[in-house]
Amino acid sequence: MKPTSNPKLKLLGFNNLTKSLSFNIYDICYARTKADQQEYVEYIDEQYNAERLTEILTNVAEMIGAHVLNVARQDYDPQGASVTMLISEGHLDGLATPGKKDSVVAHLDKSHITVHTYPENHPDAGISTFRADIDVSTCGKISPLKALNYLIKSFESDIVVMDYRVRGFTRNVRGMKHFIDHNIDSIQNFIARDVKDKYDMVDVNVYQENIFHTKMKLKELDLDTYLFGEGAAELPPREAKRIRGRVDHEIMEIFYGKNIQA
């Protein structure tokens, strides 16, 4: 279902609606040895360091039509990174170009984009997991939903958990409150067909509160894409089956948000 457009609202002043899109994105990997697990974490940490994350969030800001006010970014020891962007609707003249310094902290605006990464591994089962938490919160006409598909594709997303909420209200010129300014009955309305074809999806929506929740997991488990440092063809069939079971178990626990007896 394609989202339908609404006629423009004639507002009394600024659009005060806050639209927030939150992601938990997971990449799962099997690394046989402790050395392989450490190498995977280091690889992910380099792939999604603060510089790369800043580039991704800058692209998000451009896609949704926001102007970046300031950037704060940090790589962590032993692993992980964070980036926070303060954004505004449209372009503001007279502001310094963001990113000129290694770390910048300044005044807050009503809108922001943040990302935090969490590489980790299982102590015994050979499973390593990379999680990225992303929040895009906007005020005004700009919408975080415009960057939805880009964010899903920018990370190696085995599992995606998304929440979208519209908060507050704005008024039209007659003083009537509007608690949402666009049509939506599911986040899936805004997901591209080529993305939908790859994932199984589940919705939990609270329409009367303008809260929308969608979980996605890849339909196909291609073992080669989950192995770090080796290929499935190199494994004995029994070993390949055992590893596939462990990867699938990890995916199902994360997707359903609970421990599952193996």
N, C-alpha and C positions, 0 to 999 in steps of 0.2 A: 504494500500500500504506500503510495507516495503522499507526503504531507501536502495539504492544501494551503494556499496562501489566504491571508485575511486582508480585508480592506484596511488601509492605514487608519489608525486611531488619531483623532485630533486631541492632543493631550494638553492639560493645564501644566505647563512647565516641563520639567525633566521626567523621563520614564524611570520610576523608582523601583521597578521590578528587578529582583536579583535572580539570575539563572545560574545554577551551579551544576557542573558535570564532574563526577568523581569516578576514577578508574582504579581498580586493582588489576594489574596485568602480570601474568605469570609465565615464565619459561622454565620448562622441566628438562633435566639432563641426567643421563646415567654415566658416571665416571667410575671405572672399576677400582682403581687404587687411590690411596690417600694423595699420592702425588698428582694423579689425574684430576681429582676433586679440587685440589688447590690451584692447579693450572686452569681449570674451568672458571673458578671464581675470579682469578686474576684476568682471564680473557674477558669475561663479562664486565669486570670492573673497568677495564680499558675501553671496551666497546661503548659503554654507557657512562663515561666519566662526565664531570661537570661541564666541560667544553662542548661535548656532543649533545648533552641534554639541553644546554643553552641554545644550541642551533635548532633543536627540535621545537622548543618552546617559542623561539623567535618566529619560526614558520607558522606555529599555531596562532600567534598574535596577528600575523599578516593575514591569515585565512579568515579570521573572524572580524577583521577590520578594526583591530585595536592598535593603539599606540603604546609602545613600551616606555614607561617612565624611568624605571630603575631595575637593576639586576643585582641579586645577591646569589653567589654560588660557592659551593664548598665540596671538595673531595675529602673523604674520611679515611683514617687509618684504623683497622687494617683494610676495610673495603666499604663501598657505598658512596653515594654522592647526593647532594641536594641543590636545587636551583629554585629561586623564587623571583618572579617577575611581577612588578606592579604595573598595571596597565590602565588606560583610560579609553573611552570611546572617541574615535577620531584622532586627528593629529593636533598636538599642541605646540605652538611655536615658542622658541626661547629656551627649550630644555636641552640639557647636555645629551650627547649621544651615549646610549647605554653601552656598557661593555668595555669602556676605555680603561677602567681599572680592574684589578683582579677581583676585588670584592667591593660592592657598593651597597650601602644601606641608607635610605632617606625616607621622606615622608610617605605615608600610606595614601593610596587612592581607594576608591570603592571597589575596584576590580583587581584580580590577581590570577596568576598561573603558577602552580608549584609542582615540583616532582621530587620524590625521594626514592632511592633504590635500596634494596635489601638482598644482597647475595647471601646464600646460606647453604649448608649441606647436612644430610643425615649422617650421624656418626657411624652407622653400621651397614646400611642398606645400599650404599653407592649412589643414592639419589642426591642431586644438587638442584636447588631451586633459586631462580632469580625473580624477585618481585619489584615492580615499579608502581608506586602510588602517585597518581596524577590528579590534580584538582584545577578546574578552570571555572572561575567565578566571575560573572560579568554583571554590570548594571547598564541599563539603557537598551537601545535597539539591538546591539550586537549580541550574538548567540554563540555559546560554546559548541553547539551541535554541528556547526559548520566544519569543525576540525575533527569530528568523530572518527571518520574512516582513516584519516591521515594518522591519528594516534594509534589506532589498532594496527596499522601496517608498519608503523615506525619501530615497533618492538616485535620480537619473535614471540607472538602471542599464542600460547597453547590454551590459556584460560583467560577470559576477560570478565570482570565483574564491574558493572556500571550502575551508578545512581545519578538520576537527574531530578532536580527539584527547582520549582519556581516559588519564590518567597516574596512576601510583602504585597504591595498593591500600588497602582498608579491611578490617576484620575483623568477623566476626559474633561473637556471644556465646560461641561455642565455639572461637574463635580461628582459624577458617578464613578465608583471604584471599579477597576479592572484588575483581577487577580492573576490573569495570564493574558498574553497578547499574541498567542499563536496556537494553532491546532496541533495536538499531540495526544495519541492514546497509547503509544509505546515508543521506547527508544528505537525499536526495530524499524519504525517508519523512516528513520534517517540513516540506516545502515545500507551501504551499497550492495547490489545483488551479488557481485563477485565475492564479497566478504561473507554474506549470508550463506552462500553455497558451501562454504568451508566449515561452518560451525553448526552444532546443535545449540538451541537457545531456549531459555526459560524466562518468563516474565513474572514479576510480582509487582502489581501496580496499585496505588491508592489514589484513584482519580479525583476524589473529592478534596484531597489535600495537595494535588499537583505533585505527587511523588511517583517516580517511575524507576523501576529496577529491572535490569536484564543481566542474565548470566550466559556466557558462551563458552563452549569447549570444542576443540577441533573434532570433526567427525572421524577422520582417519588417523590411526596411530602407525605412522611409518617409522619403524624402529631405527632406521639409519639416521633420521633427523634428531634422535634423542641420545645417540651414542657419542661420547666425546673421546677422540683419540683412536677409534677403531670403527670398523664397519660391521653390519649384521652378517655379511657373507663370511667373515672371519670366525664367527662363533659356531660352536656345535649347536645343533637344533635344540637340545634340551636347555642349554645355557641361554640361547636366544629367547626361548619361551619363558624362562624364569625372569629374565630382565624385563621382557615385555609386561609380565604380570606386575612387577614392581612399579614400573612407570605408570601403568594403567591405574594401579591402586593409589598412587600419589595424586594423579589427576582427579580421580573420583572423590577423594577426601577433600581436596581443595575446592572442587566444584560444588559439592554438597555442604561444605563447611562443617564437617564432623569426622571423627575417627571412625573408620570402618574396619571390622575384624577381617584380617587377611585369611 
